Amino acid sequence: MTTSRDFALAELLRVFPQVLVRGRAAQHVCAECNDICDHLAQRTWAQVTREFLSSNCDVLPLLSPEAYSAYLAAWLREALLCPDEGVATMVLINLGSSPPVSGFNAEQARVIISAAREIASGSIWGPDDEATERSIAAIEETWSRVPANPAGVTPSKR
Ligand SMILES: [Zn+2]
């Protein structure tokens, strides 16, 4: 039986292409950002290790806009797999806090909104928690504004 979580995971693979990011994934230069760049270089989002994601649950704001659109799916997948862990908490905060949305198309934005709902429904607080509801509302507000014309990477460019 396919669960809604399986569906959300399959949707990530369907709409987010496996691309490599040219140049540094993180814009800042320091030991932490260099480690992030080293790990992400030569990896597509599906190749990012779960170990890396769980020890870097809060680094999405450090990524360049290009790296953010290429790798967000890795954090979403980890959050779907473990909705009670730090990655899930941080990803829901990040998605509603003015993330760089310009590299996404409308279909990807729709998949991000449903993934966020799925993550929230699996969280320890449940989807009816007030803070979770607020964060989902912020995510819908942010991502429903992504225009239909793709500005960045699209699955057809694979
Ligand atoms: Zn840094």
py3Dmol code that shows the C-alpha trace and the ligand (Angstrom):
import py3Dmol

protein = """\
ATOM      1  CA  MET A   1       0.000   0.000   0.000  1.00  0.00           C
ATOM      2  CA  THR A   2       1.315   3.441  -0.888  1.00  0.00           C
ATOM      3  CA  THR A   3       1.123   5.834   2.027  1.00  0.00           C
ATOM      4  CA  SER A   4       0.845   9.611   1.700  1.00  0.00           C
ATOM      5  CA  ARG A   5       4.470   9.781   2.862  1.00  0.00           C
ATOM      6  CA  ASP A   6       5.603   7.401   0.078  1.00  0.00           C
ATOM      7  CA  PHE A   7       3.712   9.590  -2.369  1.00  0.00           C
ATOM      8  CA  ALA A   8       5.393  12.771  -1.062  1.00  0.00           C
ATOM      9  CA  LEU A   9       8.821  11.099  -1.348  1.00  0.00           C
ATOM     10  CA  ALA A  10       8.110   9.973  -4.921  1.00  0.00           C
ATOM     11  CA  GLU A  11       6.932  13.485  -5.813  1.00  0.00           C
ATOM     12  CA  LEU A  12      10.271  14.929  -4.643  1.00  0.00           C
ATOM     13  CA  LEU A  13      12.119  12.559  -6.981  1.00  0.00           C
ATOM     14  CA  ARG A  14       9.721  13.379  -9.809  1.00  0.00           C
ATOM     15  CA  VAL A  15       9.892  17.186  -9.714  1.00  0.00           C
ATOM     16  CA  PHE A  16      13.400  17.902  -8.390  1.00  0.00           C
ATOM     17  CA  PRO A  17      16.088  16.996 -10.948  1.00  0.00           C
ATOM     18  CA  GLN A  18      19.433  15.539  -9.928  1.00  0.00           C
ATOM     19  CA  VAL A  19      21.756  18.444 -10.661  1.00  0.00           C
ATOM     20  CA  LEU A  20      25.240  19.450  -9.579  1.00  0.00           C
ATOM     21  CA  VAL A  21      25.853  22.993  -8.406  1.00  0.00           C
ATOM     22  CA  ARG A  22      28.727  24.870  -9.982  1.00  0.00           C
ATOM     23  CA  GLY A  23      30.803  26.821  -7.487  1.00  0.00           C
ATOM     24  CA  ARG A  24      30.372  27.015  -3.728  1.00  0.00           C
ATOM     25  CA  ALA A  25      27.086  25.767  -2.296  1.00  0.00           C
ATOM     26  CA  ALA A  26      27.486  28.101   0.696  1.00  0.00           C
ATOM     27  CA  GLN A  27      28.354  31.724   0.078  1.00  0.00           C
ATOM     28  CA  HIS A  28      30.225  32.376   3.309  1.00  0.00           C
ATOM     29  CA  VAL A  29      33.827  31.222   3.857  1.00  0.00           C
ATOM     30  CA  CYS A  30      34.494  29.592   7.238  1.00  0.00           C
ATOM     31  CA  ALA A  31      35.196  26.068   8.498  1.00  0.00           C
ATOM     32  CA  GLU A  32      31.482  25.170   8.787  1.00  0.00           C
ATOM     33  CA  CYS A  33      30.564  26.555   5.364  1.00  0.00           C
ATOM     34  CA  ASN A  34      33.615  24.908   3.792  1.00  0.00           C
ATOM     35  CA  ASP A  35      32.511  21.535   5.200  1.00  0.00           C
ATOM     36  CA  ILE A  36      29.048  22.059   3.698  1.00  0.00           C
ATOM     37  CA  CYS A  37      30.576  22.929   0.310  1.00  0.00           C
ATOM     38  CA  ASP A  38      32.870  19.897   0.425  1.00  0.00           C
ATOM     39  CA  HIS A  39      30.000  17.535   1.132  1.00  0.00           C
ATOM     40  CA  LEU A  40      27.623  18.937  -1.474  1.00  0.00           C
ATOM     41  CA  ALA A  41      30.198  19.295  -4.269  1.00  0.00           C
ATOM     42  CA  GLN A  42      29.803  16.484  -6.810  1.00  0.00           C
ATOM     43  CA  ARG A  43      26.619  15.223  -5.144  1.00  0.00           C
ATOM     44  CA  THR A  44      23.052  15.618  -6.374  1.00  0.00           C
ATOM     45  CA  TRP A  45      20.341  16.063  -3.743  1.00  0.00           C
ATOM     46  CA  ALA A  46      19.440  12.364  -3.619  1.00  0.00           C
ATOM     47  CA  GLN A  47      23.096  11.528  -2.921  1.00  0.00           C
ATOM     48  CA  VAL A  48      23.393  13.770   0.135  1.00  0.00           C
ATOM     49  CA  THR A  49      23.860  11.438   3.098  1.00  0.00           C
ATOM     50  CA  ARG A  50      21.310  11.217   5.909  1.00  0.00           C
ATOM     51  CA  GLU A  51      24.159  11.580   8.386  1.00  0.00           C
ATOM     52  CA  PHE A  52      25.134  14.919   6.823  1.00  0.00           C
ATOM     53  CA  LEU A  53      21.518  16.126   6.914  1.00  0.00           C
ATOM     54  CA  SER A  54      20.912  15.240  10.549  1.00  0.00           C
ATOM     55  CA  SER A  55      24.116  16.950  11.657  1.00  0.00           C
ATOM     56  CA  ASN A  56      23.351  19.992   9.445  1.00  0.00           C
ATOM     57  CA  CYS A  57      19.640  20.441  10.108  1.00  0.00           C
ATOM     58  CA  ASP A  58      19.850  24.237  10.367  1.00  0.00           C
ATOM     59  CA  VAL A  59      22.162  25.190   7.479  1.00  0.00           C
ATOM     60  CA  LEU A  60      19.585  25.875   4.729  1.00  0.00           C
ATOM     61  CA  PRO A  61      19.919  29.674   5.277  1.00  0.00           C
ATOM     62  CA  LEU A  62      23.661  29.395   4.516  1.00  0.00           C
ATOM     63  CA  LEU A  63      23.127  27.966   1.014  1.00  0.00           C
ATOM     64  CA  SER A  64      23.377  30.119  -2.115  1.00  0.00           C
ATOM     65  CA  PRO A  65      20.021  30.534  -3.910  1.00  0.00           C
ATOM     66  CA  GLU A  66      21.229  28.116  -6.601  1.00  0.00           C
ATOM     67  CA  ALA A  67      22.268  25.505  -4.022  1.00  0.00           C
ATOM     68  CA  TYR A  68      19.037  26.071  -2.096  1.00  0.00           C
ATOM     69  CA  SER A  69      16.898  25.150  -5.100  1.00  0.00           C
ATOM     70  CA  ALA A  70      19.163  22.199  -5.961  1.00  0.00           C
ATOM     71  CA  TYR A  71      19.343  20.703  -2.449  1.00  0.00           C
ATOM     72  CA  LEU A  72      16.165  21.666  -0.581  1.00  0.00           C
ATOM     73  CA  ALA A  73      14.651  18.316  -1.623  1.00  0.00           C
ATOM     74  CA  ALA A  74      17.349  16.488   0.404  1.00  0.00           C
ATOM     75  CA  TRP A  75      16.244  18.249   3.612  1.00  0.00           C
ATOM     76  CA  LEU A  76      12.570  17.658   2.716  1.00  0.00           C
ATOM     77  CA  ARG A  77      13.180  13.943   2.207  1.00  0.00           C
ATOM     78  CA  GLU A  78      14.968  13.637   5.555  1.00  0.00           C
ATOM     79  CA  ALA A  79      12.131  15.550   7.256  1.00  0.00           C
ATOM     80  CA  LEU A  80       9.548  13.210   5.683  1.00  0.00           C
ATOM     81  CA  LEU A  81      11.518  10.163   6.853  1.00  0.00           C
ATOM     82  CA  CYS A  82      11.927  11.528  10.407  1.00  0.00           C
ATOM     83  CA  PRO A  83       9.193  14.110  11.077  1.00  0.00           C
ATOM     84  CA  ASP A  84      10.004  14.126  14.811  1.00  0.00           C
ATOM     85  CA  GLU A  85      13.636  15.135  14.404  1.00  0.00           C
ATOM     86  CA  GLY A  86      15.530  18.412  14.131  1.00  0.00           C
ATOM     87  CA  VAL A  87      15.630  18.457  10.328  1.00  0.00           C
ATOM     88  CA  ALA A  88      11.818  18.456  10.175  1.00  0.00           C
ATOM     89  CA  THR A  89      11.493  21.254  12.728  1.00  0.00           C
ATOM     90  CA  MET A  90      14.114  23.395  11.012  1.00  0.00           C
ATOM     91  CA  VAL A  91      12.810  22.775   7.487  1.00  0.00           C
ATOM     92  CA  LEU A  92       9.282  23.893   8.452  1.00  0.00           C
ATOM     93  CA  ILE A  93      10.715  27.083   9.975  1.00  0.00           C
ATOM     94  CA  ASN A  94      12.951  27.716   6.964  1.00  0.00           C
ATOM     95  CA  LEU A  95      10.214  27.206   4.351  1.00  0.00           C
ATOM     96  CA  GLY A  96       8.108  29.970   5.893  1.00  0.00           C
ATOM     97  CA  SER A  97      10.920  32.442   6.633  1.00  0.00           C
ATOM     98  CA  SER A  98      11.467  34.243   3.288  1.00  0.00           C
ATOM     99  CA  PRO A  99      13.528  31.514   1.594  1.00  0.00           C
ATOM    100  CA  PRO A 100      14.966  32.217  -1.900  1.00  0.00           C
ATOM    101  CA  VAL A 101      12.057  30.951  -4.042  1.00  0.00           C
ATOM    102  CA  SER A 102      13.202  32.357  -7.395  1.00  0.00           C
ATOM    103  CA  GLY A 103      14.850  29.125  -8.582  1.00  0.00           C
ATOM    104  CA  PHE A 104      11.651  27.073  -8.271  1.00  0.00           C
ATOM    105  CA  ASN A 105       8.750  26.503 -10.629  1.00  0.00           C
ATOM    106  CA  ALA A 106       5.083  26.336  -9.654  1.00  0.00           C
ATOM    107  CA  GLU A 107       4.918  22.542  -9.692  1.00  0.00           C
ATOM    108  CA  GLN A 108       7.927  22.278  -7.373  1.00  0.00           C
ATOM    109  CA  ALA A 109       6.334  24.864  -5.081  1.00  0.00           C
ATOM    110  CA  ARG A 110       3.138  22.787  -4.961  1.00  0.00           C
ATOM    111  CA  VAL A 111       5.135  19.661  -4.068  1.00  0.00           C
ATOM    112  CA  ILE A 112       6.955  21.620  -1.331  1.00  0.00           C
ATOM    113  CA  ILE A 113       3.625  22.733   0.190  1.00  0.00           C
ATOM    114  CA  SER A 114       2.262  19.164   0.249  1.00  0.00           C
ATOM    115  CA  ALA A 115       5.529  17.815   1.644  1.00  0.00           C
ATOM    116  CA  ALA A 116       5.361  20.439   4.418  1.00  0.00           C
ATOM    117  CA  ARG A 117       1.777  19.379   5.249  1.00  0.00           C
ATOM    118  CA  GLU A 118       2.857  15.739   5.334  1.00  0.00           C
ATOM    119  CA  ILE A 119       5.842  16.542   7.589  1.00  0.00           C
ATOM    120  CA  ALA A 120       3.584  18.526   9.933  1.00  0.00           C
ATOM    121  CA  SER A 121       1.059  15.682  10.120  1.00  0.00           C
ATOM    122  CA  GLY A 122       3.841  13.319  11.224  1.00  0.00           C
ATOM    123  CA  SER A 123       5.334  15.658  13.824  1.00  0.00           C
ATOM    124  CA  ILE A 124       5.047  14.930  17.543  1.00  0.00           C
ATOM    125  CA  TRP A 125       2.751  17.938  17.945  1.00  0.00           C
ATOM    126  CA  GLY A 126       0.468  16.867  15.099  1.00  0.00           C
ATOM    127  CA  PRO A 127      -1.072  19.056  12.376  1.00  0.00           C
ATOM    128  CA  ASP A 128      -3.564  20.691  14.798  1.00  0.00           C
ATOM    129  CA  ASP A 129      -0.895  22.250  16.982  1.00  0.00           C
ATOM    130  CA  GLU A 130      -1.175  26.053  16.869  1.00  0.00           C
ATOM    131  CA  ALA A 131       2.498  26.725  16.084  1.00  0.00           C
ATOM    132  CA  THR A 132       2.434  24.065  13.364  1.00  0.00           C
ATOM    133  CA  GLU A 133      -0.709  25.621  11.844  1.00  0.00           C
ATOM    134  CA  ARG A 134       0.985  29.033  11.808  1.00  0.00           C
ATOM    135  CA  SER A 135       4.066  27.618  10.174  1.00  0.00           C
ATOM    136  CA  ILE A 136       2.038  25.805   7.477  1.00  0.00           C
ATOM    137  CA  ALA A 137       0.098  29.021   6.801  1.00  0.00           C
ATOM    138  CA  ALA A 138       3.401  30.918   6.339  1.00  0.00           C
ATOM    139  CA  ILE A 139       4.675  28.185   4.011  1.00  0.00           C
ATOM    140  CA  GLU A 140       1.501  28.268   1.879  1.00  0.00           C
ATOM    141  CA  GLU A 141       1.666  32.066   1.719  1.00  0.00           C
ATOM    142  CA  THR A 142       5.344  31.988   0.657  1.00  0.00           C
ATOM    143  CA  TRP A 143       5.234  29.169  -1.884  1.00  0.00           C
ATOM    144  CA  SER A 144       1.845  29.830  -3.500  1.00  0.00           C
ATOM    145  CA  ARG A 145       3.378  33.064  -4.855  1.00  0.00           C
ATOM    146  CA  VAL A 146       5.877  31.182  -7.054  1.00  0.00           C
ATOM    147  CA  PRO A 147       4.892  32.023 -10.664  1.00  0.00           C
ATOM    148  CA  ALA A 148       3.907  29.345 -13.170  1.00  0.00           C
ATOM    149  CA  ASN A 149       6.834  30.158 -15.478  1.00  0.00           C
ATOM    150  CA  PRO A 150       9.866  28.198 -14.341  1.00  0.00           C
ATOM    151  CA  ALA A 151      12.761  30.492 -13.450  1.00  0.00           C
ATOM    152  CA  GLY A 152      15.204  27.771 -12.525  1.00  0.00           C
ATOM    153  CA  VAL A 153      15.839  24.069 -12.868  1.00  0.00           C
ATOM    154  CA  THR A 154      13.040  21.930 -14.225  1.00  0.00           C
ATOM    155  CA  PRO A 155      12.730  18.150 -14.527  1.00  0.00           C
ATOM    156  CA  SER A 156      12.702  18.369 -18.345  1.00  0.00           C
ATOM    157  CA  LYS A 157      16.339  19.551 -18.324  1.00  0.00           C
ATOM    158  CA  ARG A 158      17.541  16.198 -16.977  1.00  0.00           C
TER     159      ARG A 158
END
"""
ligand_1 = """\
1
ZN
Zn 30.254 30.340 7.344
"""
view = py3Dmol.view(width=600, height=400)
view.addModel(protein, "pdb")
view.setStyle({"model": 0}, {"cartoon": {"style": "trace"}})
view.addModel(ligand_1, "xyz")
view.setStyle({"model": 1}, {"stick": {}})
view.zoomTo()
view.show()
